[in-house]
Amino acid sequence: MPFMADRQSVAANSTVANVLAGKSQEFLTAPSVIRFGVVAAAVGLFTTIIVGNEVICEDQEASSANRSPLDPDDYNYEASGMPGDRVIVKLRNSTGAAIIGFTGVKVTPLA
């Protein structure tokens, strides 16, 4: 099962367009089930998840547990995708200080 992880500081009042940009499974290579975990170091970090043309969650506040996502506790979103679908995880910081976002993505190919 391919796994992608990212730990990134999101500047005050800004958005990271895709924390998975350039990672191995940013574009799916097979029909897959994808599970997402997003955790923040502090309150005020919001997540949008898109697979292909489907919005899985839009601007939902991430847990402020201040650690990498734990499975199953923090893997709250699941989607399916087809070959060529782009997997996007946007992080938006709504505060006046930088916040670290921790992202984990598990891709399970079905073929």
C-alpha positions as CSV (number, residue, x, y, z in Angstrom):
1,M,0.0,0.0,0.0
2,P,1.6,3.3,-1.1
3,F,1.8,5.9,1.7
4,M,2.4,9.6,1.5
5,A,3.2,11.8,4.4
6,D,3.9,15.5,4.8
7,R,4.8,17.9,7.6
8,Q,4.6,21.4,6.6
9,S,4.4,24.9,8.2
10,V,1.5,26.9,6.9
11,A,2.2,30.6,7.1
12,A,-0.2,32.9,8.9
13,N,-3.4,33.6,6.9
14,S,-2.3,31.6,3.9
15,T,-3.1,28.4,2.0
16,V,-0.9,25.6,0.7
17,A,-2.5,24.6,-2.6
18,N,-1.5,20.9,-2.4
19,V,0.8,19.3,0.2
20,L,1.0,16.2,-2.0
21,A,2.5,18.1,-5.0
22,G,5.3,16.0,-6.5
23,K,4.7,12.9,-4.4
24,S,4.5,9.5,-5.9
25,Q,0.7,9.0,-5.8
26,E,-0.3,12.6,-6.4
27,F,-1.8,11.2,-9.7
28,L,-3.3,7.7,-9.2
29,T,-1.9,4.9,-11.3
30,A,-4.7,2.3,-10.6
31,P,-8.3,2.3,-9.3
32,S,-7.7,2.9,-5.6
33,V,-9.3,3.6,-2.2
34,I,-7.6,6.5,-0.5
35,R,-7.7,7.3,3.3
36,F,-6.7,10.7,4.7
37,G,-5.5,11.8,8.1
38,V,-4.8,15.5,8.8
39,V,-3.6,16.9,12.2
40,A,-2.5,20.4,13.2
41,A,-0.1,21.6,15.8
42,A,-2.6,24.2,16.9
43,V,-6.2,25.2,16.3
44,G,-7.1,27.2,13.2
45,L,-5.9,24.9,10.4
46,F,-8.5,23.9,7.8
47,T,-8.5,21.1,5.3
48,T,-9.9,20.6,1.8
49,I,-9.5,17.2,0.1
50,I,-10.2,16.6,-3.6
51,V,-9.8,13.4,-5.6
52,G,-10.3,13.9,-9.3
53,N,-13.4,16.1,-9.6
54,E,-14.9,15.0,-6.3
55,V,-14.6,17.2,-3.2
56,I,-14.3,14.9,-0.2
57,C,-14.3,17.5,2.5
58,E,-14.3,21.3,2.2
59,D,-12.6,23.6,4.7
60,Q,-13.0,21.4,7.7
61,E,-10.9,22.2,10.8
62,A,-8.2,19.7,11.5
63,S,-7.6,18.1,14.9
64,S,-5.1,20.0,17.0
65,A,-3.4,17.0,18.5
66,N,0.1,18.2,17.5
67,R,1.4,14.9,16.1
68,S,1.4,12.8,13.0
69,P,-2.0,11.3,12.2
70,L,-2.7,8.0,13.9
71,D,-4.6,5.2,12.2
72,P,-7.6,4.8,12.8
73,D,-8.1,7.8,15.1
74,D,-7.2,10.6,12.7
75,Y,-8.0,9.0,9.3
76,N,-11.4,10.6,9.1
77,Y,-11.8,10.8,5.3
78,E,-12.0,8.1,2.6
79,A,-12.5,8.3,-1.2
80,S,-12.0,6.2,-4.3
81,G,-10.2,7.3,-7.4
82,M,-9.4,6.1,-10.9
83,P,-6.1,6.2,-12.8
84,G,-5.1,9.7,-13.6
85,D,-7.1,11.3,-10.8
86,R,-5.2,14.0,-9.0
87,V,-5.2,13.8,-5.2
88,I,-5.2,17.2,-3.6
89,V,-4.9,18.1,0.1
90,K,-5.2,21.9,0.7
91,L,-4.3,23.4,4.1
92,R,-5.6,26.8,5.1
93,N,-4.3,28.7,8.1
94,S,-6.9,31.1,9.6
95,T,-4.7,32.5,12.3
96,G,-2.1,35.2,12.7
97,A,0.7,32.7,13.3
98,A,2.3,29.8,11.4
99,I,0.8,26.4,12.1
100,I,2.4,23.0,11.3
101,G,0.1,20.6,9.5
102,F,0.7,16.8,9.5
103,T,-0.8,14.9,6.6
104,G,-0.9,11.1,6.0
105,V,-2.4,9.5,2.9
106,K,-2.8,5.8,2.4
107,V,-3.5,4.6,-1.1
108,T,-4.8,1.0,-1.6
109,P,-4.8,-0.1,-5.3
110,L,-7.8,-2.2,-6.2
111,A,-6.2,-3.8,-9.2
